Amino acid sequence: MLKILTVLMAVALLLISGCASKGYVDQKMAEAKAVNDAQISELKAQAALNSDDVKKLQTLANDLSEKTDLALNQSKGFENYQVIWEGVVNYDFDSADLTDLAKDNLEGLGMKMTDYARSLLEIVGHSDQSGSAKYNLELGEKRSAAVKKYLFDQYGIALYRMFTASHGETKPVALPDEKDAFSKNRRVVLTLWGELK
């Protein structure tokens, strides 16, 4: 009888300690879930803010592009303007600095803008798909601003003759499966508008 009583007490102790362990595990699991849920909520809120910022920047870029086209097409004295030169300047990864090759390419443009004193330049920055859409839109703007600054500094082209915009990663010239697609998409597209002489 004593043996049976000892075995029953041992089983009861095991059951009690098992319940305590299960309660402890349940508590820790609930705490971990609460922390995880809070982090997920914070990430969702940040993603929503980033998405709103990207939409605002993209709308601003589209508005600027439309206004540039409208100004060229409807402004008095610009009726005879047409595209007289187009070009592209490429950039290194995650950079808005002009390479030596880019500067060489801009030399001809600077001279042409000097020859056509009433010409206007549209400068549109682009990026590859690395990074966030917001970052890429801003990087495209920095790239177009770098071209504008260079033409002003080196050739004295009046700032009011140059219009910048950015499309970020939204208008790739090469698809991701193409060779060197990312390097081709890191660019500024230049369109020079001028009056035929």
C-alpha positions as CSV (number, residue, x, y, z in Angstrom):
1,M,0.0,0.0,0.0
2,L,2.8,2.4,0.8
3,K,4.3,1.6,-2.6
4,I,1.1,2.5,-4.3
5,L,0.8,5.7,-2.3
6,T,4.4,6.7,-3.2
7,V,3.7,6.0,-6.9
8,L,0.5,8.1,-6.8
9,M,2.3,11.0,-5.1
10,A,5.1,10.9,-7.7
11,V,2.5,10.9,-10.5
12,A,0.7,13.8,-8.9
13,L,4.0,15.8,-8.6
14,L,4.7,15.1,-12.2
15,L,1.3,16.3,-13.3
16,I,1.6,19.5,-11.2
17,S,5.1,20.3,-12.5
18,G,3.9,19.6,-16.1
19,C,1.0,22.0,-15.6
20,A,3.4,24.7,-14.3
21,S,5.7,24.2,-17.3
22,K,2.8,24.3,-19.8
23,G,1.6,27.5,-18.2
24,Y,5.0,29.0,-18.3
25,V,5.4,28.0,-22.0
26,D,2.0,29.4,-22.8
27,Q,2.8,32.7,-21.1
28,K,6.1,33.0,-23.0
29,M,4.4,32.2,-26.3
30,A,1.8,34.9,-25.7
31,E,4.5,37.4,-24.9
32,A,6.4,36.5,-28.1
33,K,3.2,36.7,-30.2
34,A,2.4,40.2,-28.8
35,V,5.9,41.5,-29.6
36,N,5.7,39.9,-33.1
37,D,2.2,41.4,-33.7
38,A,3.5,44.9,-32.6
39,Q,6.4,44.6,-35.0
40,I,4.2,43.5,-37.9
41,S,1.8,46.4,-37.2
42,E,4.7,48.9,-37.2
43,L,6.1,47.5,-40.5
44,K,2.7,47.7,-42.1
45,A,2.3,51.4,-41.0
46,Q,5.8,52.2,-42.3
47,A,5.0,50.5,-45.6
48,A,1.8,52.5,-46.0
49,L,3.7,55.8,-45.4
50,N,6.4,54.8,-47.9
51,S,3.8,53.9,-50.4
52,D,2.1,57.3,-50.0
53,D,5.4,59.1,-50.3
54,V,6.2,57.3,-53.6
55,K,2.7,58.0,-55.0
56,K,3.1,61.7,-54.1
57,L,6.6,61.9,-55.7
58,Q,5.5,60.0,-58.8
59,T,2.5,62.4,-59.2
60,L,4.8,65.4,-58.8
61,A,7.2,64.0,-61.4
62,N,4.3,63.3,-63.9
63,D,2.9,66.8,-63.3
64,L,6.3,68.3,-64.0
65,S,6.7,66.3,-67.2
66,E,3.3,67.3,-68.4
67,K,3.9,71.0,-67.5
68,T,7.2,70.9,-69.4
69,D,5.5,69.5,-72.5
70,L,2.6,71.9,-72.2
71,A,5.0,74.9,-71.8
72,L,6.9,73.8,-74.9
73,N,3.8,73.1,-77.0
74,Q,1.6,76.0,-76.0
75,S,3.9,78.9,-75.0
76,K,3.9,81.8,-77.3
77,G,7.1,81.9,-79.3
78,F,7.7,78.2,-79.1
79,E,5.4,77.0,-81.8
80,N,8.3,76.1,-84.1
81,Y,10.2,74.2,-81.5
82,Q,11.0,70.5,-82.1
83,V,13.5,68.0,-80.9
84,I,16.9,68.8,-82.3
85,W,19.0,66.5,-80.3
86,E,18.6,63.4,-78.0
87,G,21.1,61.6,-75.8
88,V,21.6,59.5,-72.8
89,V,24.1,59.7,-69.9
90,N,24.7,56.5,-67.8
91,Y,25.7,56.3,-64.1
92,D,27.5,53.9,-61.9
93,F,25.5,51.9,-59.3
94,D,23.9,54.0,-56.6
95,S,25.6,57.1,-57.8
96,A,24.6,60.6,-59.1
97,D,28.2,61.5,-59.9
98,L,29.0,62.1,-63.6
99,T,31.6,59.8,-65.0
100,D,34.4,61.0,-67.3
101,L,32.5,59.4,-70.2
102,A,29.3,61.2,-69.2
103,K,31.2,64.5,-69.2
104,D,32.6,63.8,-72.6
105,N,29.0,63.1,-73.9
106,L,27.8,66.3,-72.4
107,E,30.4,68.4,-74.1
108,G,28.6,68.1,-77.5
109,L,25.3,69.0,-75.8
110,G,26.8,72.0,-74.1
111,M,28.2,73.4,-77.3
112,K,24.9,72.7,-79.1
113,M,23.0,74.6,-76.4
114,T,25.5,77.5,-76.8
115,D,24.9,77.5,-80.6
116,Y,21.1,77.4,-80.1
117,A,20.8,80.1,-77.6
118,R,17.0,79.7,-77.3
119,S,17.0,75.9,-77.0
120,L,15.5,74.2,-73.9
121,L,16.6,71.0,-72.4
122,E,14.5,68.3,-70.8
123,I,16.6,66.2,-68.3
124,V,14.8,63.0,-67.0
125,G,16.6,60.8,-64.4
126,H,16.1,57.0,-64.2
127,S,17.4,54.2,-62.0
128,D,17.6,50.5,-61.9
129,Q,15.3,48.5,-59.6
130,S,17.7,48.2,-56.7
131,G,16.4,49.8,-53.5
132,S,12.9,51.2,-52.7
133,A,10.8,53.1,-55.2
134,K,11.0,56.2,-53.2
135,Y,14.8,56.1,-53.0
136,N,15.0,55.4,-56.8
137,L,12.8,58.4,-57.6
138,E,15.0,60.6,-55.5
139,L,18.1,59.1,-57.1
140,G,16.8,59.8,-60.6
141,E,16.2,63.5,-59.5
142,K,19.7,63.8,-58.2
143,R,21.1,62.4,-61.5
144,S,19.1,64.9,-63.6
145,A,20.2,67.7,-61.2
146,A,23.8,66.7,-61.7
147,V,23.5,67.1,-65.4
148,K,21.9,70.5,-65.0
149,K,24.6,71.7,-62.6
150,Y,27.4,70.5,-64.9
151,L,26.0,72.3,-68.0
152,F,25.5,75.4,-65.9
153,D,29.0,75.3,-64.4
154,Q,30.9,74.3,-67.5
155,Y,29.0,76.0,-70.3
156,G,27.1,78.8,-68.5
157,I,23.7,77.4,-69.7
158,A,21.0,79.4,-68.0
159,L,19.1,77.3,-65.4
160,Y,15.7,78.4,-66.7
161,R,16.6,76.7,-70.0
162,M,16.8,73.2,-68.3
163,F,14.0,71.3,-66.8
164,T,14.6,68.2,-64.6
165,A,12.3,65.3,-63.7
166,S,12.7,61.8,-62.5
167,H,10.9,58.5,-63.3
168,G,13.0,56.5,-60.9
169,E,12.7,52.8,-61.7
170,T,9.3,53.1,-63.4
171,K,10.4,53.3,-67.0
172,P,13.2,50.8,-67.6
173,V,14.9,50.7,-71.0
174,A,16.0,47.1,-70.4
175,L,14.2,44.2,-68.7
176,P,15.9,42.5,-65.8
177,D,16.6,39.3,-67.8
178,E,18.6,41.3,-70.4
179,K,22.4,41.5,-70.3
180,D,23.6,44.5,-68.3
181,A,19.9,45.6,-67.8
182,F,20.6,47.4,-64.5
183,S,23.5,49.4,-65.9
184,K,21.4,50.4,-68.9
185,N,18.6,51.6,-66.7
186,R,20.9,53.8,-64.6
187,R,20.6,56.8,-66.8
188,V,19.5,60.4,-67.6
189,V,17.6,60.9,-70.9
190,L,18.3,64.2,-72.5
191,T,15.9,65.9,-75.0
192,L,16.9,69.2,-76.5
193,W,14.2,71.3,-78.0
194,G,15.0,74.1,-80.4
195,E,13.7,76.4,-83.0
196,L,14.7,75.5,-86.5
197,K,17.0,78.1,-88.0
